[in-house]
Amino acid sequence: MKLWLAERNEDKVGYDQYDSWVVAAENEMQVNAFTKYGHEAGYKVRVIGTPLPDQARGIVLASFNAG
């Protein structure tokens, strides 16, 4: 399992929407399943680290643009 950063393209992010997530997942397909928008919203995904052994799969942190 790896830690992934999924970031939406700035030009597609509005108020009351998420712009990025840190996700613990095995692969990019799992990252897409945990994040709300998927690739159709236009976001980039990259590996940023390795989680601790007891880390559960799923969203670890999310950035929300409150409006």
mmJSON file of the N, C-alpha and C atoms, coordinates in Angstrom:
{"data_MODEL":{"atom_site":{
"group_PDB":["ATOM","ATOM","ATOM","ATOM","ATOM","ATOM","ATOM","ATOM","ATOM","ATOM","ATOM","ATOM","ATOM","ATOM","ATOM","ATOM","ATOM","ATOM","ATOM","ATOM","ATOM","ATOM","ATOM","ATOM","ATOM","ATOM","ATOM","ATOM","ATOM","ATOM","ATOM","ATOM","ATOM","ATOM","ATOM","ATOM","ATOM","ATOM","ATOM","ATOM","ATOM","ATOM","ATOM","ATOM","ATOM","ATOM","ATOM","ATOM","ATOM","ATOM","ATOM","ATOM","ATOM","ATOM","ATOM","ATOM","ATOM","ATOM","ATOM","ATOM","ATOM","ATOM","ATOM","ATOM","ATOM","ATOM","ATOM","ATOM","ATOM","ATOM","ATOM","ATOM","ATOM","ATOM","ATOM","ATOM","ATOM","ATOM","ATOM","ATOM","ATOM","ATOM","ATOM","ATOM","ATOM","ATOM","ATOM","ATOM","ATOM","ATOM","ATOM","ATOM","ATOM","ATOM","ATOM","ATOM","ATOM","ATOM","ATOM","ATOM","ATOM","ATOM","ATOM","ATOM","ATOM","ATOM","ATOM","ATOM","ATOM","ATOM","ATOM","ATOM","ATOM","ATOM","ATOM","ATOM","ATOM","ATOM","ATOM","ATOM","ATOM","ATOM","ATOM","ATOM","ATOM","ATOM","ATOM","ATOM","ATOM","ATOM","ATOM","ATOM","ATOM","ATOM","ATOM","ATOM","ATOM","ATOM","ATOM","ATOM","ATOM","ATOM","ATOM","ATOM","ATOM","ATOM","ATOM","ATOM","ATOM","ATOM","ATOM","ATOM","ATOM","ATOM","ATOM","ATOM","ATOM","ATOM","ATOM","ATOM","ATOM","ATOM","ATOM","ATOM","ATOM","ATOM","ATOM","ATOM","ATOM","ATOM","ATOM","ATOM","ATOM","ATOM","ATOM","ATOM","ATOM","ATOM","ATOM","ATOM","ATOM","ATOM","ATOM","ATOM","ATOM","ATOM","ATOM","ATOM","ATOM","ATOM","ATOM","ATOM","ATOM","ATOM","ATOM","ATOM","ATOM","ATOM","ATOM","ATOM","ATOM"],
"id":[1,2,3,4,5,6,7,8,9,10,11,12,13,14,15,16,17,18,19,20,21,22,23,24,25,26,27,28,29,30,31,32,33,34,35,36,37,38,39,40,41,42,43,44,45,46,47,48,49,50,51,52,53,54,55,56,57,58,59,60,61,62,63,64,65,66,67,68,69,70,71,72,73,74,75,76,77,78,79,80,81,82,83,84,85,86,87,88,89,90,91,92,93,94,95,96,97,98,99,100,101,102,103,104,105,106,107,108,109,110,111,112,113,114,115,116,117,118,119,120,121,122,123,124,125,126,127,128,129,130,131,132,133,134,135,136,137,138,139,140,141,142,143,144,145,146,147,148,149,150,151,152,153,154,155,156,157,158,159,160,161,162,163,164,165,166,167,168,169,170,171,172,173,174,175,176,177,178,179,180,181,182,183,184,185,186,187,188,189,190,191,192,193,194,195,196,197,198,199,200,201],
"type_symbol":["N","C","C","N","C","C","N","C","C","N","C","C","N","C","C","N","C","C","N","C","C","N","C","C","N","C","C","N","C","C","N","C","C","N","C","C","N","C","C","N","C","C","N","C","C","N","C","C","N","C","C","N","C","C","N","C","C","N","C","C","N","C","C","N","C","C","N","C","C","N","C","C","N","C","C","N","C","C","N","C","C","N","C","C","N","C","C","N","C","C","N","C","C","N","C","C","N","C","C","N","C","C","N","C","C","N","C","C","N","C","C","N","C","C","N","C","C","N","C","C","N","C","C","N","C","C","N","C","C","N","C","C","N","C","C","N","C","C","N","C","C","N","C","C","N","C","C","N","C","C","N","C","C","N","C","C","N","C","C","N","C","C","N","C","C","N","C","C","N","C","C","N","C","C","N","C","C","N","C","C","N","C","C","N","C","C","N","C","C","N","C","C","N","C","C","N","C","C","N","C","C"],
"label_atom_id":["N","CA","C","N","CA","C","N","CA","C","N","CA","C","N","CA","C","N","CA","C","N","CA","C","N","CA","C","N","CA","C","N","CA","C","N","CA","C","N","CA","C","N","CA","C","N","CA","C","N","CA","C","N","CA","C","N","CA","C","N","CA","C","N","CA","C","N","CA","C","N","CA","C","N","CA","C","N","CA","C","N","CA","C","N","CA","C","N","CA","C","N","CA","C","N","CA","C","N","CA","C","N","CA","C","N","CA","C","N","CA","C","N","CA","C","N","CA","C","N","CA","C","N","CA","C","N","CA","C","N","CA","C","N","CA","C","N","CA","C","N","CA","C","N","CA","C","N","CA","C","N","CA","C","N","CA","C","N","CA","C","N","CA","C","N","CA","C","N","CA","C","N","CA","C","N","CA","C","N","CA","C","N","CA","C","N","CA","C","N","CA","C","N","CA","C","N","CA","C","N","CA","C","N","CA","C","N","CA","C","N","CA","C","N","CA","C","N","CA","C","N","CA","C","N","CA","C","N","CA","C","N","CA","C"],
"label_alt_id":[null,null,null,null,null,null,null,null,null,null,null,null,null,null,null,null,null,null,null,null,null,null,null,null,null,null,null,null,null,null,null,null,null,null,null,null,null,null,null,null,null,null,null,null,null,null,null,null,null,null,null,null,null,null,null,null,null,null,null,null,null,null,null,null,null,null,null,null,null,null,null,null,null,null,null,null,null,null,null,null,null,null,null,null,null,null,null,null,null,null,null,null,null,null,null,null,null,null,null,null,null,null,null,null,null,null,null,null,null,null,null,null,null,null,null,null,null,null,null,null,null,null,null,null,null,null,null,null,null,null,null,null,null,null,null,null,null,null,null,null,null,null,null,null,null,null,null,null,null,null,null,null,null,null,null,null,null,null,null,null,null,null,null,null,null,null,null,null,null,null,null,null,null,null,null,null,null,null,null,null,null,null,null,null,null,null,null,null,null,null,null,null,null,null,null,null,null,null,null,null,null],
"label_comp_id":["MET","MET","MET","LYS","LYS","LYS","LEU","LEU","LEU","TRP","TRP","TRP","LEU","LEU","LEU","ALA","ALA","ALA","GLU","GLU","GLU","ARG","ARG","ARG","ASN","ASN","ASN","GLU","GLU","GLU","ASP","ASP","ASP","LYS","LYS","LYS","VAL","VAL","VAL","GLY","GLY","GLY","TYR","TYR","TYR","ASP","ASP","ASP","GLN","GLN","GLN","TYR","TYR","TYR","ASP","ASP","ASP","SER","SER","SER","TRP","TRP","TRP","VAL","VAL","VAL","VAL","VAL","VAL","ALA","ALA","ALA","ALA","ALA","ALA","GLU","GLU","GLU","ASN","ASN","ASN","GLU","GLU","GLU","MET","MET","MET","GLN","GLN","GLN","VAL","VAL","VAL","ASN","ASN","ASN","ALA","ALA","ALA","PHE","PHE","PHE","THR","THR","THR","LYS","LYS","LYS","TYR","TYR","TYR","GLY","GLY","GLY","HIS","HIS","HIS","GLU","GLU","GLU","ALA","ALA","ALA","GLY","GLY","GLY","TYR","TYR","TYR","LYS","LYS","LYS","VAL","VAL","VAL","ARG","ARG","ARG","VAL","VAL","VAL","ILE","ILE","ILE","GLY","GLY","GLY","THR","THR","THR","PRO","PRO","PRO","LEU","LEU","LEU","PRO","PRO","PRO","ASP","ASP","ASP","GLN","GLN","GLN","ALA","ALA","ALA","ARG","ARG","ARG","GLY","GLY","GLY","ILE","ILE","ILE","VAL","VAL","VAL","LEU","LEU","LEU","ALA","ALA","ALA","SER","SER","SER","PHE","PHE","PHE","ASN","ASN","ASN","ALA","ALA","ALA","GLY","GLY","GLY"],
"label_asym_id":["A","A","A","A","A","A","A","A","A","A","A","A","A","A","A","A","A","A","A","A","A","A","A","A","A","A","A","A","A","A","A","A","A","A","A","A","A","A","A","A","A","A","A","A","A","A","A","A","A","A","A","A","A","A","A","A","A","A","A","A","A","A","A","A","A","A","A","A","A","A","A","A","A","A","A","A","A","A","A","A","A","A","A","A","A","A","A","A","A","A","A","A","A","A","A","A","A","A","A","A","A","A","A","A","A","A","A","A","A","A","A","A","A","A","A","A","A","A","A","A","A","A","A","A","A","A","A","A","A","A","A","A","A","A","A","A","A","A","A","A","A","A","A","A","A","A","A","A","A","A","A","A","A","A","A","A","A","A","A","A","A","A","A","A","A","A","A","A","A","A","A","A","A","A","A","A","A","A","A","A","A","A","A","A","A","A","A","A","A","A","A","A","A","A","A","A","A","A","A","A","A"],
"label_entity_id":["1","1","1","1","1","1","1","1","1","1","1","1","1","1","1","1","1","1","1","1","1","1","1","1","1","1","1","1","1","1","1","1","1","1","1","1","1","1","1","1","1","1","1","1","1","1","1","1","1","1","1","1","1","1","1","1","1","1","1","1","1","1","1","1","1","1","1","1","1","1","1","1","1","1","1","1","1","1","1","1","1","1","1","1","1","1","1","1","1","1","1","1","1","1","1","1","1","1","1","1","1","1","1","1","1","1","1","1","1","1","1","1","1","1","1","1","1","1","1","1","1","1","1","1","1","1","1","1","1","1","1","1","1","1","1","1","1","1","1","1","1","1","1","1","1","1","1","1","1","1","1","1","1","1","1","1","1","1","1","1","1","1","1","1","1","1","1","1","1","1","1","1","1","1","1","1","1","1","1","1","1","1","1","1","1","1","1","1","1","1","1","1","1","1","1","1","1","1","1","1","1"],
"label_seq_id":[1,1,1,2,2,2,3,3,3,4,4,4,5,5,5,6,6,6,7,7,7,8,8,8,9,9,9,10,10,10,11,11,11,12,12,12,13,13,13,14,14,14,15,15,15,16,16,16,17,17,17,18,18,18,19,19,19,20,20,20,21,21,21,22,22,22,23,23,23,24,24,24,25,25,25,26,26,26,27,27,27,28,28,28,29,29,29,30,30,30,31,31,31,32,32,32,33,33,33,34,34,34,35,35,35,36,36,36,37,37,37,38,38,38,39,39,39,40,40,40,41,41,41,42,42,42,43,43,43,44,44,44,45,45,45,46,46,46,47,47,47,48,48,48,49,49,49,50,50,50,51,51,51,52,52,52,53,53,53,54,54,54,55,55,55,56,56,56,57,57,57,58,58,58,59,59,59,60,60,60,61,61,61,62,62,62,63,63,63,64,64,64,65,65,65,66,66,66,67,67,67],
"pdbx_PDB_ins_code":[null,null,null,null,null,null,null,null,null,null,null,null,null,null,null,null,null,null,null,null,null,null,null,null,null,null,null,null,null,null,null,null,null,null,null,null,null,null,null,null,null,null,null,null,null,null,null,null,null,null,null,null,null,null,null,null,null,null,null,null,null,null,null,null,null,null,null,null,null,null,null,null,null,null,null,null,null,null,null,null,null,null,null,null,null,null,null,null,null,null,null,null,null,null,null,null,null,null,null,null,null,null,null,null,null,null,null,null,null,null,null,null,null,null,null,null,null,null,null,null,null,null,null,null,null,null,null,null,null,null,null,null,null,null,null,null,null,null,null,null,null,null,null,null,null,null,null,null,null,null,null,null,null,null,null,null,null,null,null,null,null,null,null,null,null,null,null,null,null,null,null,null,null,null,null,null,null,null,null,null,null,null,null,null,null,null,null,null,null,null,null,null,null,null,null,null,null,null,null,null,null],
"Cartn_x":[0.852,0.0,0.894,0.381,1.122,0.209,0.829,0.083,0.113,-1.046,-1.198,-1.756,-1.31,-1.888,-2.667,-3.946,-4.8,-5.179,-4.819,-5.086,-5.925,-6.993,-7.822,-7.166,-7.456,-6.966,-7.608,-6.809,-7.297,-8.464,-8.468,-9.516,-10.864,-10.907,-12.171,-12.676,-12.056,-12.444,-13.224,-14.406,-15.22,-15.418,-16.293,-16.621,-17.386,-17.248,-17.913,-17.54,-16.28,-15.761,-14.4,-14.053,-12.733,-11.742,-10.511,-9.486,-8.358,-8.205,-7.159,-7.419,-6.775,-6.917,-5.588,-5.324,-4.264,-4.993,-4.647,-5.365,-4.37,-4.691,-3.933,-4.598,-3.871,-4.451,-3.352,-3.775,-2.84,-2.444,-3.398,-3.131,-4.023,-3.791,-4.522,-6.023,-6.401,-7.828,-8.529,-7.88,-8.461,-8.549,-7.552,-7.603,-8.848,-9.111,-10.298,-11.58,-11.617,-12.814,-13.072,-12.002,-12.167,-12.458,-11.967,-12.205,-13.525,-14.099,-15.462,-15.592,-14.573,-14.763,-14.259,-13.245,-12.705,-11.949,-11.396,-10.575,-11.375,-12.682,-13.452,-13.406,-13.122,-12.997,-11.61,-10.715,-9.386,-8.481,-8.024,-7.043,-5.845,-4.736,-3.512,-3.244,-2.666,-2.418,-0.937,-0.321,1.074,1.33,2.298,2.691,3.518,3.193,3.948,4.608,4.345,4.99,4.411,4.84,4.394,3.732,2.522,1.85,2.439,2.099,2.46,1.764,2.297,1.722,0.257,-0.185,-1.567,-2.548,-2.101,-2.971,-4.025,-5.274,-6.374,-6.434,-6.976,-7.18,-8.248,-8.066,-9.072,-8.463,-9.323,-8.899,-8.274,-7.076,-6.348,-6.575,-6.615,-6.76,-7.385,-8.242,-8.862,-8.878,-8.752,-8.799,-10.106,-10.911,-12.237,-12.292,-12.796,-12.923,-14.33,-14.491,-15.801,-16.169,-17.421,-17.859,-18.893],
"Cartn_y":[-1.176,0.0,1.235,2.325,3.578,4.74,5.87,7.118,7.866,8.284,8.972,10.372,11.328,12.669,12.825,13.104,13.366,14.841,15.58,17.016,17.333,18.069,18.505,19.669,19.824,20.985,22.235,23.265,24.502,25.123,25.058,25.711,24.999,23.818,23.085,23.013,23.745,23.692,24.949,24.757,25.88,25.864,26.747,26.769,25.506,25.115,23.926,22.657,22.582,21.387,21.029,19.757,19.294,19.586,19.965,20.18,19.158,18.463,17.443,16.478,15.311,14.26,13.552,13.067,12.096,10.787,9.755,8.489,7.342,6.442,5.205,4.147,3.664,2.715,1.879,0.767,-0.125,0.401,1.053,1.495,2.695,3.243,4.428,4.174,2.964,2.636,2.759,2.323,2.467,3.935,4.725,6.164,6.762,6.406,6.907,6.508,5.307,4.839,5.633,6.062,6.782,8.272,8.854,10.283,10.472,11.618,11.853,12.088,12.621,13.143,12.26,11.432,10.595,11.404,10.715,11.387,12.324,12.151,13.053,14.482,14.671,16.013,16.582,15.782,16.241,16.418,15.339,15.485,14.599,14.995,14.22,13.47,12.293,11.415,11.054,11.129,10.722,10.118,9.236,8.597,9.593,9.728,10.645,9.946,8.653,7.971,6.604,6.066,4.76,4.925,4.409,4.56,3.647,3.923,3.04,1.694,0.628,-0.713,-0.852,-0.092,-0.233,0.738,1.463,2.419,1.684,2.066,1.49,2.148,1.431,2.02,3.096,4.118,5.17,6.551,7.537,8.932,9.225,9.777,10.144,11.623,12.453,13.895,14.45,15.463,16.09,17.596,18.307,19.774,20.212,20.972,21.391,22.909,23.43,24.873,25.324,25.736,26.172,27.506,27.652,28.88,29.516],
"Cartn_z":[0.0,0.0,0.0,-0.608,-0.702,-0.326,-0.035,0.151,-1.172,-1.598,-2.88,-2.641,-3.454,-3.455,-4.745,-4.622,-5.779,-5.729,-6.786,-6.849,-8.076,-7.871,-8.997,-9.7,-10.978,-11.715,-11.156,-10.946,-10.32,-11.067,-12.382,-13.159,-13.065,-12.442,-12.33,-10.895,-9.971,-8.567,-8.209,-7.647,-7.221,-5.72,-5.252,-3.831,-3.458,-2.204,-1.666,-2.422,-2.819,-3.483,-2.896,-3.015,-2.606,-3.728,-3.343,-4.363,-4.299,-3.162,-3.084,-1.94,-2.061,-1.058,-0.889,0.304,0.537,0.82,0.053,0.118,0.33,1.25,1.424,0.552,-0.452,-1.403,-2.053,-2.638,-3.326,-4.699,-5.387,-6.752,-7.095,-8.273,-8.702,-8.867,-9.233,-9.356,-8.003,-6.928,-5.594,-5.189,-5.575,-5.292,-5.938,-7.19,-7.889,-7.182,-6.616,-5.921,-4.636,-3.968,-2.705,-2.897,-3.977,-4.194,-4.915,-4.741,-5.186,-6.688,-7.337,-8.687,-9.806,-9.563,-10.616,-11.664,-12.65,-13.655,-14.547,-14.662,-15.517,-15.0,-13.712,-13.156,-13.431,-13.921,-14.269,-13.066,-12.489,-11.431,-11.68,-11.075,-11.215,-9.924,-10.053,-8.91,-8.903,-7.708,-7.596,-6.218,-6.154,-4.896,-4.095,-2.793,-1.946,-0.759,-0.567,0.545,0.822,1.957,2.422,3.78,3.959,5.251,6.318,7.55,8.646,8.456,9.013,8.801,9.217,10.21,10.683,10.012,9.002,8.311,7.497,7.694,6.918,5.539,4.567,3.242,3.332,2.514,2.448,2.509,2.609,2.65,4.0,3.97,5.176,5.487,4.435,4.589,3.337,3.473,2.305,2.494,1.381,1.39,0.733,1.477,1.032,0.942,-0.166,-0.381,0.01,1.252,1.733,1.1,0.76,0.107,0.854],
"occupancy":[1.0,1.0,1.0,1.0,1.0,1.0,1.0,1.0,1.0,1.0,1.0,1.0,1.0,1.0,1.0,1.0,1.0,1.0,1.0,1.0,1.0,1.0,1.0,1.0,1.0,1.0,1.0,1.0,1.0,1.0,1.0,1.0,1.0,1.0,1.0,1.0,1.0,1.0,1.0,1.0,1.0,1.0,1.0,1.0,1.0,1.0,1.0,1.0,1.0,1.0,1.0,1.0,1.0,1.0,1.0,1.0,1.0,1.0,1.0,1.0,1.0,1.0,1.0,1.0,1.0,1.0,1.0,1.0,1.0,1.0,1.0,1.0,1.0,1.0,1.0,1.0,1.0,1.0,1.0,1.0,1.0,1.0,1.0,1.0,1.0,1.0,1.0,1.0,1.0,1.0,1.0,1.0,1.0,1.0,1.0,1.0,1.0,1.0,1.0,1.0,1.0,1.0,1.0,1.0,1.0,1.0,1.0,1.0,1.0,1.0,1.0,1.0,1.0,1.0,1.0,1.0,1.0,1.0,1.0,1.0,1.0,1.0,1.0,1.0,1.0,1.0,1.0,1.0,1.0,1.0,1.0,1.0,1.0,1.0,1.0,1.0,1.0,1.0,1.0,1.0,1.0,1.0,1.0,1.0,1.0,1.0,1.0,1.0,1.0,1.0,1.0,1.0,1.0,1.0,1.0,1.0,1.0,1.0,1.0,1.0,1.0,1.0,1.0,1.0,1.0,1.0,1.0,1.0,1.0,1.0,1.0,1.0,1.0,1.0,1.0,1.0,1.0,1.0,1.0,1.0,1.0,1.0,1.0,1.0,1.0,1.0,1.0,1.0,1.0,1.0,1.0,1.0,1.0,1.0,1.0,1.0,1.0,1.0,1.0,1.0,1.0],
"B_iso_or_equiv":[0.0,0.0,0.0,0.0,0.0,0.0,0.0,0.0,0.0,0.0,0.0,0.0,0.0,0.0,0.0,0.0,0.0,0.0,0.0,0.0,0.0,0.0,0.0,0.0,0.0,0.0,0.0,0.0,0.0,0.0,0.0,0.0,0.0,0.0,0.0,0.0,0.0,0.0,0.0,0.0,0.0,0.0,0.0,0.0,0.0,0.0,0.0,0.0,0.0,0.0,0.0,0.0,0.0,0.0,0.0,0.0,0.0,0.0,0.0,0.0,0.0,0.0,0.0,0.0,0.0,0.0,0.0,0.0,0.0,0.0,0.0,0.0,0.0,0.0,0.0,0.0,0.0,0.0,0.0,0.0,0.0,0.0,0.0,0.0,0.0,0.0,0.0,0.0,0.0,0.0,0.0,0.0,0.0,0.0,0.0,0.0,0.0,0.0,0.0,0.0,0.0,0.0,0.0,0.0,0.0,0.0,0.0,0.0,0.0,0.0,0.0,0.0,0.0,0.0,0.0,0.0,0.0,0.0,0.0,0.0,0.0,0.0,0.0,0.0,0.0,0.0,0.0,0.0,0.0,0.0,0.0,0.0,0.0,0.0,0.0,0.0,0.0,0.0,0.0,0.0,0.0,0.0,0.0,0.0,0.0,0.0,0.0,0.0,0.0,0.0,0.0,0.0,0.0,0.0,0.0,0.0,0.0,0.0,0.0,0.0,0.0,0.0,0.0,0.0,0.0,0.0,0.0,0.0,0.0,0.0,0.0,0.0,0.0,0.0,0.0,0.0,0.0,0.0,0.0,0.0,0.0,0.0,0.0,0.0,0.0,0.0,0.0,0.0,0.0,0.0,0.0,0.0,0.0,0.0,0.0,0.0,0.0,0.0,0.0,0.0,0.0],
"pdbx_formal_charge":[null,null,null,null,null,null,null,null,null,null,null,null,null,null,null,null,null,null,null,null,null,null,null,null,null,null,null,null,null,null,null,null,null,null,null,null,null,null,null,null,null,null,null,null,null,null,null,null,null,null,null,null,null,null,null,null,null,null,null,null,null,null,null,null,null,null,null,null,null,null,null,null,null,null,null,null,null,null,null,null,null,null,null,null,null,null,null,null,null,null,null,null,null,null,null,null,null,null,null,null,null,null,null,null,null,null,null,null,null,null,null,null,null,null,null,null,null,null,null,null,null,null,null,null,null,null,null,null,null,null,null,null,null,null,null,null,null,null,null,null,null,null,null,null,null,null,null,null,null,null,null,null,null,null,null,null,null,null,null,null,null,null,null,null,null,null,null,null,null,null,null,null,null,null,null,null,null,null,null,null,null,null,null,null,null,null,null,null,null,null,null,null,null,null,null,null,null,null,null,null,null],
"auth_seq_id":[1,1,1,2,2,2,3,3,3,4,4,4,5,5,5,6,6,6,7,7,7,8,8,8,9,9,9,10,10,10,11,11,11,12,12,12,13,13,13,14,14,14,15,15,15,16,16,16,17,17,17,18,18,18,19,19,19,20,20,20,21,21,21,22,22,22,23,23,23,24,24,24,25,25,25,26,26,26,27,27,27,28,28,28,29,29,29,30,30,30,31,31,31,32,32,32,33,33,33,34,34,34,35,35,35,36,36,36,37,37,37,38,38,38,39,39,39,40,40,40,41,41,41,42,42,42,43,43,43,44,44,44,45,45,45,46,46,46,47,47,47,48,48,48,49,49,49,50,50,50,51,51,51,52,52,52,53,53,53,54,54,54,55,55,55,56,56,56,57,57,57,58,58,58,59,59,59,60,60,60,61,61,61,62,62,62,63,63,63,64,64,64,65,65,65,66,66,66,67,67,67],
"auth_comp_id":["MET","MET","MET","LYS","LYS","LYS","LEU","LEU","LEU","TRP","TRP","TRP","LEU","LEU","LEU","ALA","ALA","ALA","GLU","GLU","GLU","ARG","ARG","ARG","ASN","ASN","ASN","GLU","GLU","GLU","ASP","ASP","ASP","LYS","LYS","LYS","VAL","VAL","VAL","GLY","GLY","GLY","TYR","TYR","TYR","ASP","ASP","ASP","GLN","GLN","GLN","TYR","TYR","TYR","ASP","ASP","ASP","SER","SER","SER","TRP","TRP","TRP","VAL","VAL","VAL","VAL","VAL","VAL","ALA","ALA","ALA","ALA","ALA","ALA","GLU","GLU","GLU","ASN","ASN","ASN","GLU","GLU","GLU","MET","MET","MET","GLN","GLN","GLN","VAL","VAL","VAL","ASN","ASN","ASN","ALA","ALA","ALA","PHE","PHE","PHE","THR","THR","THR","LYS","LYS","LYS","TYR","TYR","TYR","GLY","GLY","GLY","HIS","HIS","HIS","GLU","GLU","GLU","ALA","ALA","ALA","GLY","GLY","GLY","TYR","TYR","TYR","LYS","LYS","LYS","VAL","VAL","VAL","ARG","ARG","ARG","VAL","VAL","VAL","ILE","ILE","ILE","GLY","GLY","GLY","THR","THR","THR","PRO","PRO","PRO","LEU","LEU","LEU","PRO","PRO","PRO","ASP","ASP","ASP","GLN","GLN","GLN","ALA","ALA","ALA","ARG","ARG","ARG","GLY","GLY","GLY","ILE","ILE","ILE","VAL","VAL","VAL","LEU","LEU","LEU","ALA","ALA","ALA","SER","SER","SER","PHE","PHE","PHE","ASN","ASN","ASN","ALA","ALA","ALA","GLY","GLY","GLY"],
"auth_asym_id":["A","A","A","A","A","A","A","A","A","A","A","A","A","A","A","A","A","A","A","A","A","A","A","A","A","A","A","A","A","A","A","A","A","A","A","A","A","A","A","A","A","A","A","A","A","A","A","A","A","A","A","A","A","A","A","A","A","A","A","A","A","A","A","A","A","A","A","A","A","A","A","A","A","A","A","A","A","A","A","A","A","A","A","A","A","A","A","A","A","A","A","A","A","A","A","A","A","A","A","A","A","A","A","A","A","A","A","A","A","A","A","A","A","A","A","A","A","A","A","A","A","A","A","A","A","A","A","A","A","A","A","A","A","A","A","A","A","A","A","A","A","A","A","A","A","A","A","A","A","A","A","A","A","A","A","A","A","A","A","A","A","A","A","A","A","A","A","A","A","A","A","A","A","A","A","A","A","A","A","A","A","A","A","A","A","A","A","A","A","A","A","A","A","A","A","A","A","A","A","A","A"],
"auth_atom_id":["N","CA","C","N","CA","C","N","CA","C","N","CA","C","N","CA","C","N","CA","C","N","CA","C","N","CA","C","N","CA","C","N","CA","C","N","CA","C","N","CA","C","N","CA","C","N","CA","C","N","CA","C","N","CA","C","N","CA","C","N","CA","C","N","CA","C","N","CA","C","N","CA","C","N","CA","C","N","CA","C","N","CA","C","N","CA","C","N","CA","C","N","CA","C","N","CA","C","N","CA","C","N","CA","C","N","CA","C","N","CA","C","N","CA","C","N","CA","C","N","CA","C","N","CA","C","N","CA","C","N","CA","C","N","CA","C","N","CA","C","N","CA","C","N","CA","C","N","CA","C","N","CA","C","N","CA","C","N","CA","C","N","CA","C","N","CA","C","N","CA","C","N","CA","C","N","CA","C","N","CA","C","N","CA","C","N","CA","C","N","CA","C","N","CA","C","N","CA","C","N","CA","C","N","CA","C","N","CA","C","N","CA","C","N","CA","C","N","CA","C","N","CA","C","N","CA","C","N","CA","C","N","CA","C"],
"pdbx_PDB_model_num":[1,1,1,1,1,1,1,1,1,1,1,1,1,1,1,1,1,1,1,1,1,1,1,1,1,1,1,1,1,1,1,1,1,1,1,1,1,1,1,1,1,1,1,1,1,1,1,1,1,1,1,1,1,1,1,1,1,1,1,1,1,1,1,1,1,1,1,1,1,1,1,1,1,1,1,1,1,1,1,1,1,1,1,1,1,1,1,1,1,1,1,1,1,1,1,1,1,1,1,1,1,1,1,1,1,1,1,1,1,1,1,1,1,1,1,1,1,1,1,1,1,1,1,1,1,1,1,1,1,1,1,1,1,1,1,1,1,1,1,1,1,1,1,1,1,1,1,1,1,1,1,1,1,1,1,1,1,1,1,1,1,1,1,1,1,1,1,1,1,1,1,1,1,1,1,1,1,1,1,1,1,1,1,1,1,1,1,1,1,1,1,1,1,1,1,1,1,1,1,1,1]
}}}
